[in-house]
C-alpha cells in the first residue's frame, strides 16, 4: 500500500523538483519530475531512491537555503548567521581560522535553542576553550515520516553541512581540527557530511547514534568508523539508538538500558530521557575534566579505540536538555563511574 503523505510533505516534494539517476528505461524528462500524488510518489521513491546518497539535486539546494547555521565564539556570544554556500558571511563574522571548529547537528524534532543538546555543548566548549562553535538547525527540513526523512532529509542536510565544511576549509580552517557532533539522527547527517568533506581527517562524535531504519541495513550509507579520521559514539539506548558498534570507539552506558532517573521503559518519554543522557555525559565530561566520567569518555582523546562499557548510577546534568527535566528524578549527584 502506498504511504499516506501530508500536504506539507507533498508541497515540499513539489518544490524540489529534480530527481536522481535511474534506470535506462526511463526518459530524461521522467527522471527530472518528482510526483506530487501519494501513489505516484511511492512508486517514484521505490524506483529512484536506492540509498541516501542518491538524492534529488533540488532537495540538496533547498537544504542549503533553509538550513540555519549560527556561529558562536568567545568574541561574539550572540549568534552570527553563516550561509553554507558562500564565504562572505563567514568573513564578516568573528570566525578565527586558528581556533578549532566544532559543528553540532541536532536530532529529529529538535533545534539548537537554549535547553537543547547542541546549545548545551556550545556553552560547554566555549567555557573551556577558544573555539568556533557552529550550531546547525535543520528543523525547517524535518519531515515527520521517518522513512522519507532518511531518504531525503538526512542526505540533503548532510550536503548542506558538507558545504559549510568546504567554506571553512576554503577560508583557512584546519580540517584535522574540525569536529562534527551529531545527536541521534543528527549523527547520521554529520556522518554524511564528514564522509563527503573530512574523511580521512577530522573528528566525528555520535550522541546516541540513531539505529532506527539503519540497523540491519549494512549497504545503506550511515554513521561508520571510517567516516572521519577519528570516530566515537556514546550509546545510551537501543531505540531510538543502536546496540551496534559503529565507530572506532563505542561507549555503551548501562548496557543501553533505561538510564538513571528515567521513567518506565514502556514510556516513549523514557526513551527520550535515556537518549539525551548521552548528551548530558558528553557535556559533563567537557566541563569537568577531572571527573570520573571524563576519565572514561575523554572527549579530546583521539587515540582510544574499541568498545567500552560503563555503569553510572545517577542523573548527570539533566537540566541541559529540553526533553529531560520533567522526566528525571530531581537532584544532581555525581557518582563513581566504572568500566565493566
Secondary structure, DSSP 4 states (H G I P E B T S, - for coil): -PPP--HHHHHHHHHH-------TTS-HHHHT----SHHHHHHHHHHH-SSTTS--HHHHHHHHHH-EEEEEETTEEEEEEE-TT-SHHHHTTT--TTSEEEEEE--TT--SSTTSHHHHHHHHHHHHS-EEEEEEE-GGG--SSHHHIIIIIIHHHHHHHHHHHHHHHHTT--GGGEEEEEETHHHHHHHHHHHHHTTTSSEEEEES---TTTTT-TTS----TTSSSEEEEEE--TTTT-SS--SSEEEEEGGGSPPTT---TT-HHHHHHHHHHHHHHHHHHHH-TTSHHHHHH-TT--S--EEEEEE--S--SGGGSTTTGGGS-S-------EE-
